[in-house]
Amino acid sequence: MKIPPARYPSPLGRMQATPMDVEAAKRQGWREQHILVVSDEDDRLDFLERQLIRSIGERLYGQGHGQGQPKGGGHG
């Protein structure tokens, strides 16, 4: 009877990132700290909601997607 050699797990296996539920993290951030993370391309938003998100983002952080230099928003 042949016994296969014992395999020892690599110590690097502990270093691998565990998958993260991004939507759950967004939900938790909103519920606990009122931090909203939303993309202006989210399919759950209608046209007016997307425009509102873009307007807020551009006012606070400047033009996105390579549309010019950031205007600044007092954050940094």
C-alpha positions in Angstrom: 0.0 0.0 0.0 1.4 3.3 -1.1 0.8 6.3 1.3 1.0 9.7 -0.3 3.4 12.1 1.4 1.8 14.5 3.9 1.0 17.9 2.4 1.6 20.9 4.5 -0.4 24.0 3.8 1.6 27.0 2.6 2.0 29.8 5.2 1.1 32.1 2.3 -2.4 30.7 2.2 -3.3 32.8 5.2 -2.3 35.9 3.3 -4.9 35.5 0.6 -7.7 38.1 0.8 -11.1 36.8 1.6 -13.9 37.8 -0.9 -15.8 40.9 0.2 -19.5 41.6 -0.2 -19.2 45.1 -1.6 -22.9 45.8 -1.4 -23.0 44.7 2.2 -20.1 47.1 3.0 -21.9 50.0 1.3 -25.1 49.2 3.2 -23.3 49.0 6.5 -21.5 52.3 5.8 -24.8 54.0 5.1 -26.6 52.6 8.1 -23.8 53.1 10.6 -22.0 56.3 9.4 -24.3 57.8 6.8 -21.6 57.4 4.1 -23.1 56.9 0.7 -21.1 55.1 -2.0 -22.8 55.1 -5.3 -21.8 55.1 -9.0 -23.4 57.4 -11.5 -23.6 54.3 -13.7 -25.7 52.2 -11.2 -28.5 50.5 -13.1 -30.8 50.9 -10.1 -30.9 54.7 -10.6 -33.1 56.5 -13.1 -31.9 59.3 -15.3 -32.6 62.2 -12.9 -30.9 60.3 -10.0 -27.8 59.7 -12.1 -27.6 63.4 -13.1 -28.0 64.4 -9.4 -25.1 62.0 -8.4 -22.9 63.5 -11.2 -23.7 67.0 -10.2 -22.9 66.4 -6.5 -19.7 64.5 -7.4 -18.5 67.2 -9.8 -19.3 70.0 -7.3 -17.3 68.3 -4.5 -14.5 66.7 -6.5 -14.3 68.2 -10.0 -14.9 66.7 -13.4 -14.5 62.9 -13.6 -13.5 60.4 -16.3 -10.7 62.7 -17.7 -13.0 65.6 -18.4 -10.6 68.3 -17.2 -8.7 69.1 -14.0 -10.3 68.7 -10.6 -11.7 72.0 -9.3 -11.1 71.0 -5.7 -13.6 70.8 -3.0 -11.7 71.8 0.1 -10.9 68.1 0.8 -7.5 66.7 0.7 
